[in-house]
Amino acid sequence: MAINLQKGQRVDLTKGNPGLTRILVGLGWDPVESKGGGGLLGSLFGGGGGANVDCDASVIMLSEGDKLRNNSDVIYFGNLKSSDGSVQHSGDNLTGAGDGDDEQVNVDLSRVPSHIQKLVFVVNIYDCAKRKQHFGMIRNAFIRIVNPTNNQELIHYNLSDDYTGKTSLIVGELYRHGSDWKFAAVGSGTNAVSLGDLVRTYA
């Protein structure tokens, strides 16, 4: 039975699941339905032939003090696999249409280098400034953690806040706690307009 988290909650991941080393992290979202095809949302979601909201999930691998040591420790659609092989991204989903996970990240916790203390899962909107898009145009955003050996969902967190005007989301964090790993449901919106902007906050 999955643990359903609220914003700000933290939960043990590996302590209660002995032997768990590989996890699948699924992230999903849906575009807000346009009503009547008019106005801004109508133009964005088909009413006026506008662009879809293209959300991109990424992982930022941080060392002590929440610092990014190397740009290669940012796993996203342009760098799908960490150099040590511990984190692997499924690739880009351009629309967010359909049920289930829109993007997935496989993590082998046993291979995460010892200097990496935290994995931060973020979602940003591609070209949001040019397209004048923000997370108020997205609904049903979630993150979940699955045991891939038996497809059991361990953790599920629905991001239910109003993120109108926010252009990136810090969704959740996996972090070391002694020899174990914990998960924190963050759900914070920021005004970073690109992944690069977001990454610079950890420099």
HURALIN-V459517 format. One line per field, one symbol per residue. psi: psi as a letter, one per 40 degrees, with the letter a starting at -180 (. if undefined). Layout:
psi=???
This chain:
psi=hihhiiheiiihdddeghehdhihhhhiiiihhiheeiadddddfddffaiihgihiihhhiahefihdideehhaeegehideedhhieihhedeiiiahdiihhhgdeehidehdihhhihihhfdddefiieeeiifhiiihihedefhhdihhhheihfheieihhdihhiigbeihihhhcfhiieheiddddddee.
